[in-house]
Structures are given as structure tokens and as C-alpha cells.
Amino acid sequence: MDEVDRILKAWAHEAPGLDVTPMQVLSRVSRLARHLDLARRDAFAVHGLDVWEFDVLAALRREGSPYALSPGQLIAQTLSTSGTMTNRIDRLAGRGLVERLPDPRDRRGVRVRLLPSGEHVVDAALSDLLERERTILAALSPAECEQVSALLRRLLQPFETE
């Protein structure tokens, strides 16, 4: 029995006619997300990063050489706003992890490029994160991980846009 089971049992007692079956899955997903957020925060803090900093640096790193994206592409990949992204880029540039460059295809545009120092820190933080995530998933077999992944993908699809 876990905490969600206790919550469901309490609701069954207090509101016996209430169908709380969605909570069987989604409350567990929500609680797991909180634990994962804490694990991410801890993994990144060791490298002097906040979660948002890792997200921006990782988006650039995944892009491949020359590790550059427009602010608009970063906004889309990190689900942030324009004003927020401007502030984030400023802070990362101030730390010497990224730089702004003119967009060679658009004189008015800017590209944000990952610097070697940013590449180093994001690679190290990713390595630590993956180790923590492997530990979390150790209770599941590889086949179970694939099954959970497929089911979560189906749940996420209505929220994800191309």
C-alpha cells in the first residue's frame, strides 16, 4: 500500500459514491513527478545549475555542432515565454556558458550558441541525472520500462504539439 492507496481509501470512506479511479494513475504520476523534480534539482545543483539552466543548455547541446538555436527555438523546446527566455539567455551568457551571435540568415535575428564551458557542465550534469534516473527505474525490468514509456507517451500525446 502506498500513499495514493491511503488517499483513495479515505475518499472511498468519506465519499463512497465518488469515482476516484483517475487518481489511481494520475496521483501517482503527480507524486512521481515531484520526486523526479527533486532528483533533477539535486543532480544539477552539484554542477551549479538550476533546472531551467540545464534545460536551455541541454536544448543547445542536443542540437549538435555548432550547438546554436534561435531564442524562439529555445522557447519552444523549453516551454517558456519570450521575456523569460531573454532573461535566461542573459544569465547564462553572464556565466560564460552561452553567447549571442548574429543570425547569418537573418540580419535582425540572433542565435544562442553553447560555449565549451557550457558543453562541459551540461554533459557532466546529464551524466549525473542519468545515473539517478537509472536508480529510480531499477525496480522495473527493461520490458516494463518500455511498457510504461509507451503508456505515458499515449497520455502525453494530446498535450504535445509539433
C-alpha positions in Angstrom: 0.0 0.0 0.0 1.3 3.4 -0.9 0.2 7.0 -0.1 -2.2 7.1 -3.1 -3.8 3.9 -1.9 -4.3 5.5 1.5 -5.8 8.6 -0.2 -8.2 6.5 -2.3 -9.3 4.5 0.7 -10.0 7.8 2.6 -12.1 9.1 -0.3 -14.0 5.8 -0.5 -14.9 6.2 3.1 -15.7 9.9 3.1 -17.4 10.0 -0.3 -18.5 6.4 -1.2 -20.3 7.5 -4.4 -17.4 9.4 -5.8 -15.5 7.7 -8.6 -11.8 8.4 -7.8 -10.3 5.9 -10.3 -8.4 8.6 -12.3 -6.4 9.3 -9.1 -5.1 5.7 -9.2 -2.9 6.7 -12.1 -2.6 10.5 -12.1 -1.9 11.0 -8.4 0.9 8.5 -8.8 2.2 10.3 -11.9 2.0 13.6 -10.0 3.8 12.3 -6.9 6.5 10.7 -9.1 6.9 14.0 -11.0 7.6 15.7 -7.7 10.2 13.1 -6.7 11.8 13.3 -10.2 11.9 17.1 -9.9 13.8 16.8 -6.6 16.2 14.3 -8.1 16.8 16.6 -11.1 17.4 19.6 -8.9 19.9 17.6 -6.8 21.8 16.3 -9.8 22.1 19.8 -11.4 22.9 21.6 -8.1 26.1 19.5 -7.9 27.1 21.3 -11.1 26.0 24.7 -10.1 22.9 24.6 -12.3 19.2 25.3 -11.8 16.7 23.1 -13.6 15.9 25.8 -16.2 19.7 26.4 -16.9 20.1 22.7 -17.6 17.0 22.7 -19.9 18.4 25.6 -22.0 21.9 24.2 -22.1 20.6 20.7 -23.0 18.5 22.0 -25.8 21.5 23.6 -27.3 23.7 20.5 -26.7 21.1 18.2 -28.4 21.1 20.4 -31.5 24.6 19.2 -32.4 27.5 21.3 -33.7 27.6 24.3 -33.7 25.2 24.0 -30.8 23.1 27.0 -31.7 19.4 27.8 -31.7 17.3 31.0 -32.1 15.6 32.3 -28.9 12.3 31.2 -30.5 13.5 27.7 -30.9 14.7 27.7 -27.3 11.3 29.0 -26.1 9.6 26.1 -28.0 11.9 23.5 -26.6 11.8 24.7 -23.0 8.1 25.7 -22.9 9.0 29.2 -21.7 8.0 32.7 -22.7 9.9 35.3 -24.7 10.6 37.6 -21.7 11.7 34.6 -19.6 14.0 33.3 -22.3 15.7 36.7 -22.7 16.4 36.8 -19.0 17.7 33.2 -19.1 20.0 33.8 -22.0 21.3 36.9 -20.3 22.1 35.0 -17.1 23.7 32.1 -19.0 25.8 34.5 -21.1 26.8 36.3 -17.9 28.1 33.0 -16.6 30.1 32.3 -19.7 28.0 29.2 -20.7 26.5 30.6 -23.9 26.9 33.5 -26.3 24.7 35.5 -28.6 25.7 35.7 -32.2 24.1 37.4 -35.2 21.9 35.0 -37.2 23.7 34.6 -40.6 20.4 34.0 -42.3 18.5 37.0 -40.8 20.3 40.3 -40.0 17.7 41.1 -37.4 17.9 37.7 -35.7 20.1 36.2 -33.0 21.5 32.8 -32.4 22.4 31.5 -29.0 25.4 29.2 -29.1 26.7 26.9 -26.4 30.2 27.6 -25.3 32.7 24.9 -24.4 32.3 25.7 -20.7 28.5 25.2 -21.1 29.0 21.9 -23.0 31.2 20.6 -20.3 28.8 21.4 -17.5 25.7 20.2 -19.3 27.5 16.9 -20.2 28.5 16.3 -16.6 25.1 17.2 -15.2 23.4 14.9 -17.8 25.7 12.0 -16.7 24.7 12.5 -13.1 21.0 12.8 -13.9 21.0 9.6 -16.0 22.6 7.7 -13.1 19.9 8.9 -10.7 17.2 8.0 -13.2 18.7 4.5 -13.7 18.5 4.1 -9.9 14.9 5.2 -9.9 14.0 2.8 -12.7 15.9 -0.2 -11.2 12.7 -1.6 -9.8 11.4 -2.2 -13.4 12.6 -4.6 -16.0 13.6 -3.3 -19.4 10.4 -4.6 -20.8 8.4 -2.9 -18.1 10.2 0.4 -18.8 9.2 0.1 -22.4 5.6 -0.6 -21.4 5.5 2.4 -19.0 7.1 4.6 -21.7 4.5 3.6 -24.3 1.6 4.2 -22.0 2.9 7.6 -20.8 3.5 8.5 -24.5 -0.2 7.9 -25.2 -1.2 10.0 -22.2 1.1 12.9 -23.3 0.2 13.0 -27.0 -2.9 15.2 -26.6 -0.7 17.8 -24.8 2.3 17.7 -27.2 2.3 19.8 -30.4 4.6 19.5 -33.3 
